[in-house]
Amino acid sequence: MVFPVSAALLDALVLSVVEAEDTYGYKITQEIREAMEMSESTLYPVLRRLLKSECLTSYDQEYLGRNRRYYQITEKGREQLKIYREEWILYKDKINGLISGHTDKEVNI
């Protein structure tokens, strides 16, 4: 993708994936890759930031004889995700309007 991806967008994507179900890092990366390129090395700083800000919690669970770390969204994370979703709609509409050549009045922003 030629457009830069912000930390807030990465946070929103991770929270969106984890909101659906508790899950682990590799699976989060795979789901986000359906929309954009993302490496696991990019994901783990995002997870640490979301844990530190108390938007996520984590727990370990055994899987095939090894521990796997799962991430779970918190109430604070749900509130933050709601804000991200509201902001995303405004942002997306404005960008679509500009790129398609419509003014704010034509897009009803």
N, C-alpha and C positions, 0 to 999 in steps of 0.2 A: 504494500500500500504506500502510495506516495505522500499521504497526509500524515503529519505527526500525531502520535497518540499521547494524550495527557495522562497524568497520574490519576486524575479524577475519573476519566473514562475507564481506565483499567480497574479502579476500585469498583465502579458501577457494574462492570462486566462480571467481576468475581462475585460481588454480592448477589447479582442476578442468578448466577449459576448455583451458588450455595443456598439461595433462598428456596430453590426447588427441592433440594435434599441435601443432607449432610454428605460430604464427598471429600475426596483426597486430591492432592496436587496434580497428579498426572491426568486425572479425569477432568479437572477444571481446565487445564491447558487444552485438552482435546476438544472440549466444548467451545472454548473461545476461538480455537483455530477454525471452527466452522464459519466464523464471521471475519476473522483477520489473523494475520500471522502473529504468533506469540510463542516464545520459547519458555521452557521450564525455568531457565535462569532469570527470566524477566518476572515470572510469576511469584517466586518466593519472597522477594522484597515487598511485593504488593501484599502478600499474605501476612508478613511480619508487621507491616504498617497497619493493616486492618485488625490484627490481634492487639497491637499496642493501643490503638484508638478504641478498643473494646467493641468493634463492630462484628468481630468474629471471636469464637472460642474454638479450642481444639481438644481433641482427645485421641488416644491411641486405641486401636483395636487389632487383634490378631487376625492375620490373613495368610493362609498357607504357611504357617509356622513363623511368620515374621510380623512385627508390629507395623501397622499402617496408620499414619496420622490423618484423621478426619477433621474437617472444618465445619462449623455450625454457625449460622447467622444468629446474632443476638437481637434483642428489641432495639437497641441503639442502631444496629446495622440495618434493621428494617426501616427505621425512621430516616436514616441517611439514604437508603436506596430510594425511598419515596421522593426525597428532595432531588436526587440525581435524575429520576424519571421525569419529574416535572420540568427540571432544567433542560433535559435532553429534548423534550418535545418543543420547547421554545427555540432552542439552538437549532435543531433540525429544520424546523419550519422557516426560520430566518435564512439559514444557509441555502435551503432548497429554493426559496424565493429569489435570493440574489443570483444563484447559479442559473436558474431558469429564466431570469430576466423580469421577474415580477416585483412590484414594489410592496412595501409593508401593507399598504391599503388593499392591494389586490389579494394578498395572502391572508388577510384578516388577523394580523398579529396585534 
